[in-house]
Amino acid sequence: MALDPADQHLRHVEKDVLIPKIMREKARERCSEQVQDFTRCCKDSGILMVVKCRKENSALKDCLTAYYNDPAFYEECKMEYLKEREEFRKTGIPAKKRLQKLPTSIVCFSEDQLL
């Protein structure tokens, strides 16, 4: 039985695992300044990072939590997931493979050049 590509119903694993994964990835991108600050602090502090990087850690958690608790952000990520799932159901090709670029060494020929 083929699945309807336009179906909007979400399974539990999609709601509880896959969409939150997209949310984490997008939130880390949007909080990149705080991620960089925290990473820099950890590298500079070594073993003492737990004590020395509290401010940076707190700023990072605040930024990420703001996104995680935003219903509009959840809807944005859900719609992105549904769009990817719909495309997969139509083509059978996962998004990662569709988005891969062709190697630059591939040369295209027209039919008359091949004869």
PyMOL commands that set and color helices and strands:
alter all, ss='L'
color gray80, all
select helices_A, chain A and resi 12-30+32-52+54-68+71-91+95-99+111-114
alter helices_A, ss='H'
color red, helices_A
deselect
rebuild
show_as cartoon
